[in-house]
Amino acid sequence: MPEILIAALSPVGHIGPLLHVAEGLVARGDRVTVLTSAEHAERIRAAGAVAAAVPPEADFDPTRLDIDLPGRTDTSGIKRVNFDVVRLFLQPMPHQTRTLARLMSQTNYDAVLADAGFFGILPFLLGDQHARPPVLTYSTTPLMISSCDTAPFGLGRAPSSSGLGRLRNRALTALSHKVLLRESQKVTNLLLSDLNSRPLPMFLFDSLLLADRVIAPTVPEFDYPRSDMPAHVRYVGAVHPSAPAGFRPPPWWSLLDDDRPVVHVTQGTIDNADLGRLLEPTIAALADEDVTVVATTGGRPVSQLRSPLPANTFVAEYLPHEALLPKVDVMVTNGGYGAVQRALACGVPLVVAGETEDKPEVAARVAWAGAGINLKTGTPSAGAVRAAVREVINNDRYRRGARALETAFARRDGVAEIAALIDEVVSERAAVQR
């Protein structure tokens, strides 16, 4: 039985899908250890895997960033991006690396599956390839890798492979790497030097390419075509978190089967401290529309909504998407990668209003794929939301775009394809050692 180590950051968008992968690997007989925050230990053991914890210094609570990171509220724009990359993803690197080294000294793992944001794997990827197990990196965002056919990640620009487009891409990439995100790159190499590692031979966001395989948990139809895509990048289809057990529908659940269109609005589980950014404008926008609105607060108390609920609106802190989305006609979202792919896998078109983390890139891909409307802001007006929802409901091209992606997602089993890639790299290493 293969011995597999999975290393993941603690936010649900990172650990959730990889825990589902762990369940699949355990089910086929693999021995699996999951390294992440100690708070997930019970869920890891319930999946049949061994729980290993990173030190508290290597962990963060995504719902408390402004509280736990002094100075964060004083930043915005590119300063906020550098602040978050350094504080959230790079500073934990030494603690992650030491924990990985300890685990590898205790167990001879056949392969390591690492969240691409778990930068503690970098010193191993930059060292002797034969002194470490094969490594597969798992991208929890749309692929960030540089390409001659795309603008740098984060700008939310559509791809272009024309002569002028590639000139634009080259110029913006140079600006992003050498000026805007220079601080993040500098800190990366300083930390690597402290760990007796060589510096990165590429930009930080391209570092996942150092692995033996790069896993893109989506379908090619929901990503930009790249003529220079490295051969070891593999699309596997979506990997969703495991469904929670024991869902009890609320009393109003049967009303979702009426003839009126159902509109679901969510701000996800991280960027939801201010429900006035998207939930409240959407509820207000659709109050007089002939639709049923289902809003979820991502775990925030429903009492945080500041206005009375219209008669056509129902709110819950959380509803499992696997139960809700088959009843939904349009989803309004701030662009969480996992939630968007869950909707598209159900053929649900989208209205996306996102401007933090990777959300502008997710929103841009939704529009590029013809599966919804990108509002290009994280704080849309009620009028903008109303117009977009009306357009998606009344224009069948968005439904057709979403259903085309539903078909593409249905052709793939993400967990099975990841398991096959693990077997592939393990067999390759065994062949080299013979």
C-alpha positions as CSV (number, residue, x, y, z in Angstrom):
1,M,0.0,0.0,0.0
2,P,1.4,3.4,-1.0
3,E,2.2,5.8,1.9
4,I,1.0,9.3,1.0
5,L,1.5,12.6,2.7
6,I,-1.0,15.5,2.0
7,A,0.0,19.0,3.1
8,A,-2.6,21.7,3.1
9,L,-3.4,25.2,4.5
10,S,-6.2,25.3,7.0
11,P,-8.9,27.4,5.2
12,V,-11.8,25.3,3.9
13,G,-11.1,26.2,0.3
14,H,-7.7,24.5,0.8
15,I,-8.2,21.6,3.2
16,G,-11.8,20.8,2.1
17,P,-11.0,19.4,-1.4
18,L,-7.8,17.7,-0.3
19,L,-9.5,16.0,2.6
20,H,-11.9,14.6,0.0
21,V,-8.9,13.3,-1.9
22,A,-7.6,11.7,1.3
23,E,-10.9,9.9,1.7
24,G,-10.6,8.5,-1.8
25,L,-7.0,7.4,-1.3
26,V,-7.9,5.7,2.0
27,A,-10.9,4.0,0.4
28,R,-8.6,2.3,-2.2
29,G,-6.2,1.1,0.5
30,D,-3.5,3.8,0.7
31,R,-2.0,4.9,4.0
32,V,-2.5,8.7,4.2
33,T,-1.2,11.4,6.5
34,V,-2.7,14.9,6.3
35,L,-0.6,17.8,7.6
36,T,-2.6,20.9,8.3
37,S,-4.1,22.9,11.3
38,A,-4.7,20.9,14.4
39,E,-8.4,22.1,14.3
40,H,-9.0,19.6,11.5
41,A,-7.7,16.5,13.3
42,E,-11.1,15.0,14.0
43,R,-12.2,15.3,10.4
44,I,-9.0,13.8,9.2
45,R,-9.3,10.8,11.5
46,A,-12.9,10.4,10.5
47,A,-11.7,10.1,6.9
48,G,-9.4,7.2,7.9
49,A,-6.2,9.2,7.7
50,V,-3.5,10.1,10.2
51,A,-3.6,13.7,11.4
52,A,-0.4,15.7,11.7
53,A,-0.4,19.4,12.8
54,V,1.6,22.3,11.8
55,P,2.8,24.6,14.6
56,P,0.4,27.4,15.6
57,E,2.9,29.9,14.1
58,A,2.2,28.4,10.7
59,D,-1.6,28.7,10.9
60,F,-4.1,31.5,10.4
61,D,-7.8,32.1,10.8
62,P,-9.1,33.7,7.6
63,T,-12.1,35.2,9.5
64,R,-9.7,37.2,11.8
65,L,-7.1,38.6,9.5
66,D,-7.7,42.3,10.3
67,I,-7.6,41.4,14.0
68,D,-4.6,39.1,14.0
69,L,-2.5,41.0,11.5
70,P,-1.8,44.6,12.8
71,G,-1.4,47.0,10.0
72,R,-3.5,45.1,7.5
73,T,-6.4,47.5,7.6
74,D,-3.9,50.3,6.6
75,T,-3.2,48.6,3.3
76,S,-5.1,48.3,0.0
77,G,-4.4,47.4,-3.6
78,I,-1.0,46.0,-4.4
79,K,0.2,46.8,-0.9
80,R,-2.5,44.6,0.5
81,V,-1.6,41.8,-1.9
82,N,2.1,41.9,-0.9
83,F,1.1,42.1,2.8
84,D,-1.1,39.0,2.6
85,V,1.3,37.0,0.5
86,V,4.1,37.7,3.0
87,R,2.2,37.3,6.2
88,L,-0.2,34.5,5.4
89,F,1.7,32.4,2.9
90,L,5.5,33.1,3.2
91,Q,6.1,33.6,6.9
92,P,4.8,30.2,7.8
93,M,7.3,28.6,5.4
94,P,10.1,27.8,7.9
95,H,7.6,26.2,10.3
96,Q,6.0,24.1,7.5
97,T,9.4,23.0,6.2
98,R,10.7,21.9,9.5
99,T,7.5,19.9,10.2
100,L,7.7,18.3,6.7
101,A,11.4,17.4,7.4
102,R,10.4,15.8,10.7
103,L,7.6,13.7,9.1
104,M,9.8,12.6,6.2
105,S,12.5,11.5,8.6
106,Q,10.0,9.3,10.4
107,T,8.2,7.8,7.4
108,N,9.3,6.8,4.0
109,Y,6.5,8.4,2.0
110,D,5.9,7.3,-1.6
111,A,4.5,10.6,-2.7
112,V,3.6,14.1,-1.3
113,L,0.5,15.9,-2.4
114,A,1.0,19.6,-1.5
115,D,-1.4,22.5,-1.6
116,A,0.3,25.0,-3.9
117,G,0.0,27.7,-1.1
118,F,1.9,25.4,1.3
119,F,5.3,27.0,0.5
120,G,7.1,24.9,3.1
121,I,7.5,22.4,0.3
122,L,9.8,24.7,-1.7
123,P,13.1,23.8,-0.1
124,F,12.5,20.2,-1.0
125,L,11.5,21.0,-4.6
126,L,14.7,23.1,-4.9
127,G,16.9,20.4,-3.5
128,D,18.0,17.0,-4.8
129,Q,15.0,15.4,-6.6
130,H,16.2,11.9,-5.7
131,A,16.5,12.8,-2.0
132,R,12.7,13.5,-1.6
133,P,9.5,11.6,-2.6
134,P,7.8,12.6,-5.8
135,V,5.7,15.8,-5.2
136,L,2.4,16.8,-6.8
137,T,1.2,20.3,-6.2
138,Y,-2.5,21.1,-6.1
139,S,-3.7,24.5,-7.2
140,T,-6.6,25.8,-5.1
141,T,-7.0,28.8,-7.4
142,P,-7.2,29.2,-11.2
143,L,-3.7,28.5,-12.5
144,M,-1.4,31.4,-11.6
145,I,1.4,30.3,-13.9
146,S,2.9,32.8,-16.4
147,S,2.2,32.4,-20.1
148,C,2.8,34.4,-23.3
149,D,-1.0,34.1,-23.9
150,T,-2.3,35.5,-20.6
151,A,-1.9,38.6,-18.5
152,P,-0.3,38.1,-15.1
153,F,-2.6,36.5,-12.5
154,G,-4.7,38.9,-10.5
155,L,-5.6,41.5,-13.1
156,G,-8.7,39.7,-14.3
157,R,-7.8,40.3,-17.9
158,A,-9.1,38.1,-20.7
159,P,-6.4,36.1,-22.5
160,S,-4.9,37.1,-25.9
161,S,-2.5,35.3,-28.2
162,S,-2.4,37.9,-30.9
163,G,0.8,39.8,-31.5
164,L,-0.4,42.9,-29.7
165,G,-2.0,40.7,-27.0
166,R,1.3,38.9,-26.3
167,L,3.1,42.2,-26.2
168,R,0.6,43.4,-23.6
169,N,1.0,40.2,-21.7
170,R,4.8,40.4,-21.7
171,A,4.8,44.1,-20.5
172,L,2.2,43.5,-17.7
173,T,4.0,40.3,-16.5
174,A,7.3,42.2,-16.3
175,L,5.6,45.0,-14.3
176,S,3.9,42.5,-12.0
177,H,7.0,40.4,-11.3
178,K,9.7,43.0,-11.2
179,V,7.9,45.9,-9.6
180,L,4.4,45.3,-8.1
181,L,5.2,42.0,-6.4
182,R,8.9,42.5,-5.9
183,E,8.5,42.5,-2.2
184,S,6.9,39.0,-2.1
185,Q,9.7,37.6,-4.4
186,K,12.4,39.2,-2.2
187,V,11.0,37.8,1.0
188,T,10.6,34.3,-0.5
189,N,14.3,34.2,-1.4
190,L,15.4,35.6,2.0
191,L,13.4,32.9,3.8
192,L,14.8,30.2,1.4
193,S,18.3,31.4,2.2
194,D,17.6,31.1,5.9
195,L,16.6,27.5,5.2
196,N,19.9,26.8,3.4
197,S,18.0,26.6,0.1
198,R,18.9,28.0,-3.3
199,P,16.8,30.9,-4.5
200,L,13.8,30.5,-6.8
201,P,14.7,30.2,-10.5
202,M,11.3,31.7,-11.4
203,F,8.6,34.0,-10.1
204,L,6.9,32.9,-6.9
205,F,3.5,32.1,-8.4
206,D,5.3,29.8,-11.0
207,S,7.0,27.8,-8.3
208,L,4.4,25.1,-8.2
209,L,5.9,24.0,-11.6
210,L,8.9,22.7,-9.7
211,A,6.8,19.7,-8.7
212,D,6.7,16.4,-10.6
213,R,3.1,17.0,-11.5
214,V,0.9,20.1,-11.2
215,I,-2.8,19.4,-10.5
216,A,-5.4,21.8,-11.9
217,P,-8.7,20.8,-10.3
218,T,-10.9,22.1,-13.0
219,V,-11.6,21.4,-16.7
220,P,-9.7,23.0,-19.6
221,E,-13.0,24.5,-20.8
222,F,-12.9,26.7,-17.6
223,D,-9.3,27.9,-18.0
224,Y,-7.5,30.0,-20.6
225,P,-5.7,28.2,-23.4
226,R,-1.9,28.5,-23.2
227,S,0.3,27.5,-26.1
228,D,3.2,27.2,-23.7
229,M,1.5,25.0,-21.1
230,P,4.0,22.7,-19.4
231,A,3.4,19.1,-20.1
232,H,3.3,18.1,-16.5
233,V,0.3,20.3,-15.7
234,R,-2.8,18.0,-15.6
235,Y,-6.5,19.0,-15.5
236,V,-8.4,16.5,-13.4
237,G,-11.9,18.1,-13.1
238,A,-13.4,19.6,-10.0
239,V,-12.7,18.2,-6.5
240,H,-15.4,19.3,-4.1
241,P,-15.3,19.0,-0.3
242,S,-17.2,16.0,1.1
243,A,-20.9,16.4,1.6
244,P,-21.8,16.9,5.3
245,A,-23.9,14.3,6.9
246,G,-27.4,14.7,8.3
247,F,-28.7,17.7,6.4
248,R,-32.2,18.7,7.5
249,P,-34.0,21.0,5.0
250,P,-35.5,24.1,6.5
251,P,-39.3,24.4,6.6
252,W,-39.5,26.5,3.4
253,W,-37.4,24.1,1.3
254,S,-40.4,22.8,-0.7
255,L,-41.1,26.3,-2.0
256,L,-37.9,26.0,-4.1
257,D,-39.8,23.6,-6.3
258,D,-42.4,26.2,-7.4
259,D,-42.4,27.6,-10.9
260,R,-40.6,30.8,-9.9
261,P,-36.8,31.1,-10.7
262,V,-34.6,30.5,-7.7
263,V,-31.7,32.9,-7.1
264,H,-29.0,31.9,-4.6
265,V,-26.6,34.6,-3.2
266,T,-23.5,33.8,-1.2
267,Q,-20.4,35.7,0.0
268,G,-18.6,32.4,0.8
269,T,-17.0,31.6,4.1
270,I,-14.1,34.1,4.2
271,D,-14.9,37.5,2.6
272,N,-18.2,37.7,4.5
273,A,-17.5,40.0,7.4
274,D,-19.5,42.7,5.7
275,L,-22.7,41.3,4.3
276,G,-23.4,44.7,2.9
277,R,-21.0,44.0,0.1
278,L,-23.1,41.5,-1.8
279,L,-25.9,39.8,0.2
280,E,-27.8,43.0,1.2
281,P,-27.6,44.6,-2.3
282,T,-28.8,41.4,-3.9
283,I,-31.7,40.9,-1.4
284,A,-32.7,44.6,-2.0
285,A,-32.3,44.3,-5.8
286,L,-34.6,41.3,-6.1
287,A,-37.2,42.2,-3.4
288,D,-39.9,43.0,-6.0
289,E,-38.8,40.5,-8.7
290,D,-40.8,37.4,-9.5
291,V,-38.1,35.1,-8.0
292,T,-37.3,33.2,-4.8
293,V,-34.1,34.3,-3.2
294,V,-32.0,32.0,-1.0
295,A,-29.1,33.7,0.8
296,T,-26.5,32.1,2.9
297,T,-24.2,34.0,5.3
298,G,-21.3,31.6,5.3
299,G,-21.6,31.0,9.0
300,R,-22.2,34.6,10.0
301,P,-25.3,35.1,12.3
302,V,-28.4,35.9,10.2
303,S,-29.0,38.8,12.6
304,Q,-26.0,40.6,10.9
305,L,-28.3,41.5,8.0
306,R,-29.4,45.0,8.7
307,S,-32.7,45.2,6.7
308,P,-36.0,43.3,7.1
309,L,-36.3,40.4,4.8
310,P,-38.6,40.7,1.8
311,A,-41.4,38.1,1.5
312,N,-39.6,36.3,-1.4
313,T,-36.3,35.8,0.5
314,F,-35.0,33.0,2.8
315,V,-31.7,33.1,4.7
316,A,-29.6,30.5,6.4
317,E,-26.1,30.5,7.8
318,Y,-25.2,27.5,5.7
319,L,-26.9,25.2,3.2
320,P,-25.0,22.4,1.5
321,H,-24.5,23.2,-2.2
322,E,-24.9,19.6,-3.3
323,A,-28.5,19.8,-2.0
324,L,-29.3,23.4,-2.9
325,L,-27.8,24.0,-6.4
326,P,-29.9,21.5,-8.3
327,K,-32.9,23.8,-7.4
328,V,-31.1,27.0,-8.4
329,D,-31.5,29.0,-11.6
330,V,-28.9,31.7,-11.0
331,M,-26.2,32.0,-8.4
332,V,-24.9,35.5,-7.3
333,T,-21.5,35.1,-5.8
334,N,-18.3,36.9,-4.8
335,G,-16.4,34.4,-6.9
336,G,-15.0,31.7,-4.6
337,Y,-13.3,29.2,-6.8
338,G,-14.8,26.1,-5.3
339,A,-18.3,27.5,-5.1
340,V,-18.2,28.7,-8.7
341,Q,-17.1,25.3,-9.9
342,R,-19.7,23.6,-7.8
343,A,-22.4,25.8,-9.5
344,L,-21.0,25.2,-13.0
345,A,-20.9,21.4,-12.4
346,C,-24.6,21.7,-11.8
347,G,-25.2,23.8,-14.9
348,V,-26.1,26.9,-12.9
349,P,-25.1,30.3,-14.6
350,L,-23.6,33.0,-12.5
351,V,-23.5,36.7,-11.6
352,V,-20.0,37.3,-10.1
353,A,-19.0,40.3,-8.0
354,G,-15.5,39.7,-6.6
355,E,-12.4,41.8,-6.1
356,T,-10.3,40.1,-3.4
357,E,-7.9,37.2,-3.5
358,D,-8.3,35.2,-6.7
359,K,-11.9,36.3,-7.3
360,P,-11.3,38.7,-10.2
361,E,-9.7,35.8,-12.1
362,V,-12.6,33.5,-11.3
363,A,-15.1,36.2,-12.4
364,A,-13.2,36.8,-15.6
365,R,-13.2,33.1,-16.5
366,V,-17.0,32.9,-15.9
367,A,-17.5,35.7,-18.4
368,W,-14.9,34.3,-20.9
369,A,-16.6,30.9,-20.8
370,G,-20.0,32.5,-21.5
371,A,-21.5,31.0,-18.3
372,G,-22.4,34.3,-16.5
373,I,-21.8,38.0,-16.0
374,N,-18.8,39.6,-14.4
375,L,-19.8,42.8,-12.5
376,K,-16.1,43.7,-12.1
377,T,-16.6,45.0,-8.5
378,G,-16.9,43.5,-5.1
379,T,-19.5,46.0,-4.0
380,P,-22.1,46.2,-6.8
381,S,-25.2,48.4,-6.6
382,A,-28.6,46.9,-6.2
383,G,-29.4,48.1,-9.7
384,A,-26.4,46.4,-11.2
385,V,-27.3,43.1,-9.5
386,R,-30.9,43.3,-10.6
387,A,-30.0,44.0,-14.3
388,A,-27.5,41.2,-14.3
389,V,-29.9,38.6,-12.8
390,R,-32.6,39.6,-15.2
391,E,-30.1,39.2,-18.1
392,V,-29.0,35.8,-17.0
393,I,-32.6,34.6,-16.5
394,N,-33.9,36.0,-19.8
395,N,-30.9,35.2,-22.1
396,D,-30.5,31.5,-22.6
397,R,-26.9,31.8,-23.8
398,Y,-25.7,31.9,-20.2
399,R,-27.6,28.7,-19.3
400,R,-26.1,27.1,-22.5
401,G,-22.6,28.1,-21.4
402,A,-23.1,26.8,-17.9
403,R,-24.6,23.5,-19.2
404,A,-21.6,23.0,-21.6
405,L,-19.3,23.3,-18.6
406,E,-21.6,20.9,-16.6
407,T,-21.0,18.3,-19.4
408,A,-17.3,18.9,-19.3
409,F,-17.1,18.5,-15.5
410,A,-19.3,15.3,-15.6
411,R,-16.7,13.6,-17.8
412,R,-14.1,13.7,-15.1
413,D,-13.7,12.2,-11.6
414,G,-11.2,14.5,-9.9
415,V,-10.3,12.2,-7.0
416,A,-9.8,9.2,-9.3
417,E,-7.6,11.2,-11.7
418,I,-5.5,12.5,-8.8
419,A,-5.1,8.9,-7.5
420,A,-3.9,7.9,-11.0
421,L,-1.4,10.7,-11.1
422,I,0.0,9.6,-7.7
423,D,0.4,6.1,-9.1
424,E,2.1,7.5,-12.2
425,V,4.8,9.4,-10.3
426,V,5.3,6.6,-7.8
427,S,5.9,4.2,-10.8
428,E,8.2,6.6,-12.5
429,R,10.3,6.9,-9.3
430,A,10.4,3.1,-8.9
431,A,11.6,2.7,-12.5
432,V,14.4,5.1,-12.0
433,Q,15.5,3.4,-8.8
434,R,15.6,-0.1,-10.4
